[in-house]
Amino acid sequence: MTQDAKLGYLDKLRLFKKDARLWIASNALGAFAFGVSNVVFNLYIVSIPGFEEDFLGLFLSVSMFATATIAVIAGMVTDRRSRKSIVLSQSFLGLSMVAVQYTVIDPLPLMVSQVILGLSSAFGQVAWAPYITDLSTSEERAHLFGFNGGISLLAVLAGNILGGFLPGFFQSFFISGPNLLWPYRFTLWFSLLPMLVSTLLVIPMSRDPPRDREVRMGFQNVKNWRLIGGYMASVSTVGLGAGMIVMYFNLFFESVFEADAAMIGIIFGINTITLSAGNFLAPALSDRLGKVRTIILTEILSIPFLLMISWAPVLYFAVIAYVMRSVLMNMAGPVSSAFFMEGLRREERATAMGVVRTGDSLARGVAANIGGWMLAAGLYREPYLLVSGLYIVGIFMFYHFFRGKEDEFKKIREAELVIEEPPEEELDIT
């Protein structure tokens, strides 16, 4: 029996060191801010005179297309520079662009800020997972990703509840009249505070030394193209489906069932706490079934609930279906990330993430426009039928590419630990 198998769930949580704890705290605060804004941002945009769902779809897709454009280059740069420096710079730039979006209502500055946000987000998306993978051990990694996901979702829960409450609070105490634009804006401004603290918590994390500065930009450090291509294809197919619906759930509940911001906040909160429980359970489930089986099983079980959303006659059924779809489709996400990272060589991880983010962001950008057009045409239920088919295709692709790969990845990981992992003293503490 390996040392990894001897350790229980709580034992693996005790392995978390300072960097892991700071990462969890930073993500939790960022997730709290996202939870607040996620409830009201779409409602805020469509409350601006002249802005409709089709504009919202275009606006949301712009950042995804920007991310897709630069993600591969961002991965190459990240594999050759300090990942902490990239994460920190991206976080401050992203915070600035979000502040613009919560303040300005002119279409051109909004679009420009969204492009810059997408470009900067590409660096954060490709840097974080490799950075944390370098700072963690194989024994703790799946549990670290899963526990972080669970804690972050609890923070989103708190943000959802507060985000649903704050517009009514600001309207009652500070603003008169039925227009909710200013209550929504005050709520979004409030969310900037935890975003700032989240960024500041990255500063005391360990500084990883830059790597291979003398190596020319290119793909020469990438060896596992079959793995990367298969993972990107399956993730992008699921992303093509998710992009049509995930960003529009608040508009779906508002338009189809006439739910207000407070009710939407409660619905999102219920969903988040259930999803959090799923994230805590996913690592334990992967210990029993294996990572690949856990990912496939949970995603397959989500599809009946996705179909249920499309015909739900009352809010009660729609909420149950929404929550179950979300938890089953997403609970194995941290396990999937850990699985992908473990199959890669250390020097190719960020570039590989860039390739995956390019495919996923491009797919979600196209899907966001399709979803926005369908909503503008009054088609609120039909997208879920189309998305179900795309999910089935994506799950089948993942099974086809990765069945039987887990033992192979384990051998790669063990070899990496012996040959490639740097000793802890090489990391400078800032």
N, C-alpha and C positions, 0 to 999 in steps of 0.2 A: 504493500500500500504506500502511495506517495505521501509526502508531507502535506501536499495540497489537499488530499482526500481526508487526512486526519483532522484537519482544522474545521471546526463548525462555523456556522454563520457569524455568531458573535465574536469568535476568535479572529475571524478575518476582518471584522470591523475594527478590532483593537490594533490591527496592523497599520491603520491609517496614521500617517505622520503629519508634520506641520503643513506641508504643501497640500496634502490631500484635504486637510481640514479647512485651509484657507480657500481652496478651490470650491469646496462644498458651500462655504459661507458666501463667497462671491456669487456663485450661481444661484443660491437661494434668494439673495437680495435682487439680483437681476430678474429672476423668475417672478418675484413679488411685484416688481414694477411692470413686467409683462402682463401679469394677471390683472392688474388695474386697467392698463391700457387696452387689453384684448377685449374687454367687455364693451368699451365705449368708442374705440377709435373709428370703426366702420360707421357707427351711428353718427359720430362727429362729422365725418366726411360728407355723408349724404344729407346732413342737416345744413350744410353750407349751400346757399342759394345757387342754383345752376349745376350742382354736382349730383350726378345720378350713379346708379350701380355700374353702368358700363365704364364711366370714368374711374370709378373705384377699382374695377378689374384691371384697367390699363395702368393705373397708378401702382397697384400691388405687383403687377408683373414686371414693371420697369426695373426694380431692384433685383429681381430674379434673373432677368436677362443680363444685367450688369455683372452679377455674380458669375453667371455662366461664361461671360466673355473673358474674365480675368482669373478664374479659379485655378486653372492649370498653371499659369504663370505664378500666381500666389503660392501654389504648392512648391514650385521649383525654388522660389526665393526663400520660402520658409525652411526648406531642407538644407539651405546654405547659410542661414542667419540664425540669430538668437530667437527662438520661438516666443520667449517671454516678452522681448521687446516688441515683437510684432503684435502679440495679443494686447499689450498695454496701449500701443499707439492706436490700434484699431478701435479699442474700447472708447478712448477719449474722442476720436473722430465720430464714431457712431453716436455717442451721446450728444454731440453738437448738432448732428443732422436731425436727430429725433426732436431736439428742442425747436429747431426750425419748423418741422412739420406740425408741432403742437401749437405754433404761434402764427404762422403765415397761412393765408387762405387763397393766395394767388396761384393759379395752376402752374406757371413756369417755375417759380422757386420751389414749389412742392415737388415737381418732377426732377429738378436738378438735385435737390436734397436726397431724393429717393435713389437716383443714380449713384451719387457719392456713397450713400449708405450701402447699396448693393456691392459696390467695389470694395469698400472697407470690410464689409461682412465676409467677403470671400477669404480674406486673410485670417480673420478670426476662426472661420469654420474649418480651414485646413490646418491651423496651428494648434488649436486647443487639444484635440485628441492625441496627436503625437507628443505634445508637450507633457500631458498628464501620463501618457503611457511610459515615457522616459523616466518620470518621477515615481513610478509605482512598480511593484513586483508582480510576477505572474500569479502568486498566491492570492493577492488582494484585488487584482485588477477588475475582474467581472463584478465583484461585490462593490468595489469603489464606484464603478460606472452605474451600477444598479442603485446603490444607496444614494448617490448624488442625484440620480433621476427621481427617486422617491421623495427626498427632502425638497428638491426644487418644485415638485408638483404640489407638495403641501404649501409651499410659499405661493405658488400660483393660486391655490385655493383661497388663501387669505386675501390675495390681491383681487380675485374674482368677486369675492363677497364685498370687499371695500369698494371696488370699482362700480359695483351695482348700486351701492348705497350713496356714494359721494355726489353724483349728479343731483339727486333729490335734495340732499343736504345743502349744496350750494344754491340751488334754486329757491329753497325755502328761506334761507337766512341772508343771502346776499343779492339775489337777482330776482326781479319781478318779471312776470310775463310768461307765456307758454313756450317761447323759443328756448331750446336746450343747448344751443351752440356754446354759450359761455359756461354753463355748468359742465358740459363735456370738456371744454378747454381747461377749466380749473382742475378737473380731475386728472387730465393728462399732465398738466404741469406738476401736480403733486407726485406723479410717478417718476419724475426726473430725479427726485432726491434719493430714493434707494438705488437708482441706476448709477448715480455718482459714487455712492459708498461702495457699491459692487466693484466698480472700476478701481477705486483706491485700494481695495483688499488684494489686488494682484501685485501691488508694489512690493510687499514683504516676501513674496514667494521666491523660491530659489531661482537663480539666474543660470540658464543653461548656456554653455559656451557656443559661439558660432561654429558652424561645421563647413569644411570644404569651401572656403571662400575662393580658393584659386580655381575650382572646377567651373568650367564654362556652363552657362545655362543650357539645359537640354534634358533629355530623358535617359542619359547614360547611367544614372543611378537606379533606374527602374528595371527590375528583372521579372516581376510576377505579373506580366500583362494579362495572362489568362484569368487569374484571380480578380484583378482590378476590373477587367472588362465584364466579367460575369456579374460581379457585385454591382457595378454601375448600371448594367442593363436591368437587373431585377429591381434595384432601388428606383431608377428613373421611371420604370413602368408603373410602379406603385405611386410615385410622385405625380405622374400624369393624371392619375385618378384623384389623388388627395387634393391636388391644387384646385380642382373644380368645386370642392365643397368645404374644405376645412376652414378657410378664411372667411366663409360666409355663413357660418352657423348662427351668428347673432342676427343677421338679416333674415335668415330662414325662420327663426323663432318669432321675430318681430312681425314679419309679413304674413306668415301662414297662420300663426296662433295668437297674434296681437300681444305678445309678451313685451313688457316694458324693460327698462335697463335693470331695475332691481330684480325682476324675475329671471332675466338672462344671467345676471350675476349669480343667483342661486343655482341655476341649472349648470353653469360652468363650474361652480364650486363643487356641486355633487359629482360632476364628471371628474374633476381634478382629484378629489380625495380618493375616489375609486381607482383612478389611474395610478395614484401614488402607491396605494396598497399593491397594485399589480407590479409596479417597479421594484418594491421591496421583495416580492415573492419570486420574481423572475429569476434571480441568480440561484435561489434554492431549487427552483424547478429545473434549471439548466444543469445543476449538479446531478440531478436524478435522471433526466432524459437526454442530456447533451444539449449543446447550444443550437445546433441546426434543427433538431426535432422540436425544441421549445419554440423557436422562431416560426417554423412552418405551422405547428399545431395552433398556436395562439392566433396567427393571422387568418388561417382557414376558418376558425370558429367565429371570427368577426363578421364574415360575409352575410350570414342570415340576418344579423341585426342591421347591417347597412341597407338591405332590401326592406326591412321593416320600417325604416325611416321614410321610405318613398311612399308608403301607403298609410302611415299612422293617421287615424281619423281624429284623434284628440291629442292634446299636449302631453298627457300622462304617458301614452305609448311612445310618442316621439322621444321623450326624455329618456325612457328606459333603453330604447334602441340606440340613441345617441351615446349614452354612457357606456353601454356594453360594447358597441363598435369601437369606441375610442380606447377603452382599456385593453381589449383583446388585440387590437391592431398595433398598439404602441407599447405594451408592457415589455416586450422583448427587444425594444430598440437599444437600450444600453448593452444587452447581451450581444446583439448583432454588431454593435460598434467594437466591442472588445474582441469578438470573433474575427472581424476584419483586420484589426490592428495586429493581432497575434499571427496572422498569416503572412505578414509583410516584414521585410527587412527594415531595420531602424532608419536607414538613410533614405528610404523611398516612401515613408509613411505620409508625409505632408504632400508630396507630389501626387501620390495615389488618392489622397483625400481631395485634392484639387480636381482630378479627373472625375471622381464620383460627384463632387459638387457641381461641376459643369453640366453633366448629364441631368442630374436631379433638378438643378435650378432652371435649366432650359425647359425641361418638361413641365415644371410647376408654373413657369412664366406663361407658357402657351395655355396651360389649363386654367390659370387665373383669368385670362381674357375670355376663354370659352365660358367659364362659370359666370363671369360678369355679364356677358351677352345674354346668356340664358335667363339670368335673374331679371335683367332689363326687359326681356320679352315675356316676363311673368311665368317662366318655367322653373318653379321652385322644387318640385319633386322629381322631375325627370332625370336630373344629373346623377342621382343615386343609382339608377339602373345601369347607366353607362360605366360608372365608377366600379360597380361590382364586377363587371367583366374584366376591367383592367387589373383589379386586385387579383383575380384568379390567374390571369396570365403572369403577373409578377411573382406570385407565390410559386407557380409551377417552374418558372425560370430559376428561382433560388434553389428549389429542390434539385433541378437538373444539374446545376453547376456545382452544388456543394454537398450533396449526399456522399457520405464516406470520407469527407475531407477533414473531419475534426481530428482524427488520430494523426493525420499528416501535419496539420497545423501545430499539434502538440509537440511533435518532434522538432519542428522548426523553432518553436518557442524555447524548448530546452537547449537546442544548439545555440540560439541567440544569447541565452543567459550565460552560457559558458564562454562564448567567443566575443560577443559584441557589447554586452551591457557594461557601462563604465562603472568603476568603483564610486561609492558615494562621496568620497573626499574630492572628486573632480568638480562637484557642483559648488559654486560660490553662493554664499548666503548674503543677500543684499539687505 
